[in-house]
Amino acid sequence: MIKDVNLTADTMLASISEIFSDEELYQAMSVASEKAGVPDASDRLYQLVKEIKK
């Protein structure tokens, strides 16, 4: 995680390069992102907006 105050193009590029050059880290982050995501988020948001609009 990069704090906003430390985020620059160079720090982001370095982080991305590190992830893509380390297969184990890449796979771990891939699995973690799938677990953190909400696959039907857009559908749920749409339904919520429809309910609020009523």
Chimera marker file (.cmm) of the C-alpha trace (Angstrom):
<marker_set name="trace">
<marker id="1" x="0.000" y="0.000" z="0.000" r="1" g="1" b="0" radius="0.5"/>
<marker id="2" x="1.325" y="3.398" z="-0.943" r="1" g="1" b="0" radius="0.5"/>
<marker id="3" x="0.130" y="6.352" z="1.124" r="1" g="1" b="0" radius="0.5"/>
<marker id="4" x="-1.267" y="9.231" z="-0.919" r="1" g="1" b="0" radius="0.5"/>
<marker id="5" x="1.481" y="11.581" z="0.261" r="1" g="1" b="0" radius="0.5"/>
<marker id="6" x="4.089" y="9.152" z="-1.113" r="1" g="1" b="0" radius="0.5"/>
<marker id="7" x="2.313" y="8.365" z="-4.384" r="1" g="1" b="0" radius="0.5"/>
<marker id="8" x="4.198" y="9.513" z="-7.439" r="1" g="1" b="0" radius="0.5"/>
<marker id="9" x="4.532" y="8.099" z="-10.922" r="1" g="1" b="0" radius="0.5"/>
<marker id="10" x="7.897" y="6.654" z="-9.897" r="1" g="1" b="0" radius="0.5"/>
<marker id="11" x="6.623" y="4.938" z="-6.730" r="1" g="1" b="0" radius="0.5"/>
<marker id="12" x="3.643" y="3.521" z="-8.602" r="1" g="1" b="0" radius="0.5"/>
<marker id="13" x="5.845" y="2.237" z="-11.422" r="1" g="1" b="0" radius="0.5"/>
<marker id="14" x="8.238" y="0.664" z="-8.915" r="1" g="1" b="0" radius="0.5"/>
<marker id="15" x="5.364" y="-1.085" z="-7.129" r="1" g="1" b="0" radius="0.5"/>
<marker id="16" x="3.824" y="-2.360" z="-10.346" r="1" g="1" b="0" radius="0.5"/>
<marker id="17" x="7.199" y="-3.578" z="-11.580" r="1" g="1" b="0" radius="0.5"/>
<marker id="18" x="7.778" y="-5.407" z="-8.296" r="1" g="1" b="0" radius="0.5"/>
<marker id="19" x="4.398" y="-7.141" z="-8.517" r="1" g="1" b="0" radius="0.5"/>
<marker id="20" x="4.832" y="-8.217" z="-12.143" r="1" g="1" b="0" radius="0.5"/>
<marker id="21" x="8.373" y="-9.455" z="-11.591" r="1" g="1" b="0" radius="0.5"/>
<marker id="22" x="7.399" y="-11.676" z="-8.637" r="1" g="1" b="0" radius="0.5"/>
<marker id="23" x="5.013" y="-14.446" z="-9.772" r="1" g="1" b="0" radius="0.5"/>
<marker id="24" x="4.212" y="-15.532" z="-6.204" r="1" g="1" b="0" radius="0.5"/>
<marker id="25" x="3.354" y="-11.970" z="-5.143" r="1" g="1" b="0" radius="0.5"/>
<marker id="26" x="1.315" y="-11.475" z="-8.317" r="1" g="1" b="0" radius="0.5"/>
<marker id="27" x="-0.734" y="-14.628" z="-7.668" r="1" g="1" b="0" radius="0.5"/>
<marker id="28" x="-1.268" y="-13.739" z="-3.999" r="1" g="1" b="0" radius="0.5"/>
<marker id="29" x="-2.504" y="-10.275" z="-4.909" r="1" g="1" b="0" radius="0.5"/>
<marker id="30" x="-4.738" y="-11.710" z="-7.610" r="1" g="1" b="0" radius="0.5"/>
<marker id="31" x="-6.409" y="-14.071" z="-5.139" r="1" g="1" b="0" radius="0.5"/>
<marker id="32" x="-6.750" y="-11.307" z="-2.542" r="1" g="1" b="0" radius="0.5"/>
<marker id="33" x="-8.388" y="-8.943" z="-5.025" r="1" g="1" b="0" radius="0.5"/>
<marker id="34" x="-10.916" y="-11.600" z="-6.033" r="1" g="1" b="0" radius="0.5"/>
<marker id="35" x="-11.826" y="-12.173" z="-2.385" r="1" g="1" b="0" radius="0.5"/>
<marker id="36" x="-12.200" y="-8.439" z="-1.730" r="1" g="1" b="0" radius="0.5"/>
<marker id="37" x="-14.377" y="-7.779" z="-4.762" r="1" g="1" b="0" radius="0.5"/>
<marker id="38" x="-18.144" y="-7.824" z="-5.058" r="1" g="1" b="0" radius="0.5"/>
<marker id="39" x="-18.917" y="-9.521" z="-8.395" r="1" g="1" b="0" radius="0.5"/>
<marker id="40" x="-22.466" y="-8.186" z="-8.643" r="1" g="1" b="0" radius="0.5"/>
<marker id="41" x="-21.710" y="-4.699" z="-7.321" r="1" g="1" b="0" radius="0.5"/>
<marker id="42" x="-23.097" y="-2.881" z="-10.356" r="1" g="1" b="0" radius="0.5"/>
<marker id="43" x="-26.370" y="-4.845" z="-10.203" r="1" g="1" b="0" radius="0.5"/>
<marker id="44" x="-26.705" y="-4.212" z="-6.482" r="1" g="1" b="0" radius="0.5"/>
<marker id="45" x="-26.036" y="-0.507" z="-6.935" r="1" g="1" b="0" radius="0.5"/>
<marker id="46" x="-28.580" y="-0.328" z="-9.750" r="1" g="1" b="0" radius="0.5"/>
<marker id="47" x="-31.236" y="-1.962" z="-7.564" r="1" g="1" b="0" radius="0.5"/>
<marker id="48" x="-30.448" y="0.410" z="-4.707" r="1" g="1" b="0" radius="0.5"/>
<marker id="49" x="-30.781" y="3.454" z="-6.963" r="1" g="1" b="0" radius="0.5"/>
<marker id="50" x="-34.110" y="2.146" z="-8.269" r="1" g="1" b="0" radius="0.5"/>
<marker id="51" x="-35.380" y="1.748" z="-4.693" r="1" g="1" b="0" radius="0.5"/>
<marker id="52" x="-34.237" y="5.215" z="-3.659" r="1" g="1" b="0" radius="0.5"/>
<marker id="53" x="-35.800" y="6.739" z="-6.756" r="1" g="1" b="0" radius="0.5"/>
<marker id="54" x="-39.276" y="5.393" z="-5.855" r="1" g="1" b="0" radius="0.5"/>
<link id1="1" id2="2" r="1" g="1" b="0" radius="0.2"/>
<link id1="2" id2="3" r="1" g="1" b="0" radius="0.2"/>
<link id1="3" id2="4" r="1" g="1" b="0" radius="0.2"/>
<link id1="4" id2="5" r="1" g="1" b="0" radius="0.2"/>
<link id1="5" id2="6" r="1" g="1" b="0" radius="0.2"/>
<link id1="6" id2="7" r="1" g="1" b="0" radius="0.2"/>
<link id1="7" id2="8" r="1" g="1" b="0" radius="0.2"/>
<link id1="8" id2="9" r="1" g="1" b="0" radius="0.2"/>
<link id1="9" id2="10" r="1" g="1" b="0" radius="0.2"/>
<link id1="10" id2="11" r="1" g="1" b="0" radius="0.2"/>
<link id1="11" id2="12" r="1" g="1" b="0" radius="0.2"/>
<link id1="12" id2="13" r="1" g="1" b="0" radius="0.2"/>
<link id1="13" id2="14" r="1" g="1" b="0" radius="0.2"/>
<link id1="14" id2="15" r="1" g="1" b="0" radius="0.2"/>
<link id1="15" id2="16" r="1" g="1" b="0" radius="0.2"/>
<link id1="16" id2="17" r="1" g="1" b="0" radius="0.2"/>
<link id1="17" id2="18" r="1" g="1" b="0" radius="0.2"/>
<link id1="18" id2="19" r="1" g="1" b="0" radius="0.2"/>
<link id1="19" id2="20" r="1" g="1" b="0" radius="0.2"/>
<link id1="20" id2="21" r="1" g="1" b="0" radius="0.2"/>
<link id1="21" id2="22" r="1" g="1" b="0" radius="0.2"/>
<link id1="22" id2="23" r="1" g="1" b="0" radius="0.2"/>
<link id1="23" id2="24" r="1" g="1" b="0" radius="0.2"/>
<link id1="24" id2="25" r="1" g="1" b="0" radius="0.2"/>
<link id1="25" id2="26" r="1" g="1" b="0" radius="0.2"/>
<link id1="26" id2="27" r="1" g="1" b="0" radius="0.2"/>
<link id1="27" id2="28" r="1" g="1" b="0" radius="0.2"/>
<link id1="28" id2="29" r="1" g="1" b="0" radius="0.2"/>
<link id1="29" id2="30" r="1" g="1" b="0" radius="0.2"/>
<link id1="30" id2="31" r="1" g="1" b="0" radius="0.2"/>
<link id1="31" id2="32" r="1" g="1" b="0" radius="0.2"/>
<link id1="32" id2="33" r="1" g="1" b="0" radius="0.2"/>
<link id1="33" id2="34" r="1" g="1" b="0" radius="0.2"/>
<link id1="34" id2="35" r="1" g="1" b="0" radius="0.2"/>
<link id1="35" id2="36" r="1" g="1" b="0" radius="0.2"/>
<link id1="36" id2="37" r="1" g="1" b="0" radius="0.2"/>
<link id1="37" id2="38" r="1" g="1" b="0" radius="0.2"/>
<link id1="38" id2="39" r="1" g="1" b="0" radius="0.2"/>
<link id1="39" id2="40" r="1" g="1" b="0" radius="0.2"/>
<link id1="40" id2="41" r="1" g="1" b="0" radius="0.2"/>
<link id1="41" id2="42" r="1" g="1" b="0" radius="0.2"/>
<link id1="42" id2="43" r="1" g="1" b="0" radius="0.2"/>
<link id1="43" id2="44" r="1" g="1" b="0" radius="0.2"/>
<link id1="44" id2="45" r="1" g="1" b="0" radius="0.2"/>
<link id1="45" id2="46" r="1" g="1" b="0" radius="0.2"/>
<link id1="46" id2="47" r="1" g="1" b="0" radius="0.2"/>
<link id1="47" id2="48" r="1" g="1" b="0" radius="0.2"/>
<link id1="48" id2="49" r="1" g="1" b="0" radius="0.2"/>
<link id1="49" id2="50" r="1" g="1" b="0" radius="0.2"/>
<link id1="50" id2="51" r="1" g="1" b="0" radius="0.2"/>
<link id1="51" id2="52" r="1" g="1" b="0" radius="0.2"/>
<link id1="52" id2="53" r="1" g="1" b="0" radius="0.2"/>
<link id1="53" id2="54" r="1" g="1" b="0" radius="0.2"/>
</marker_set>
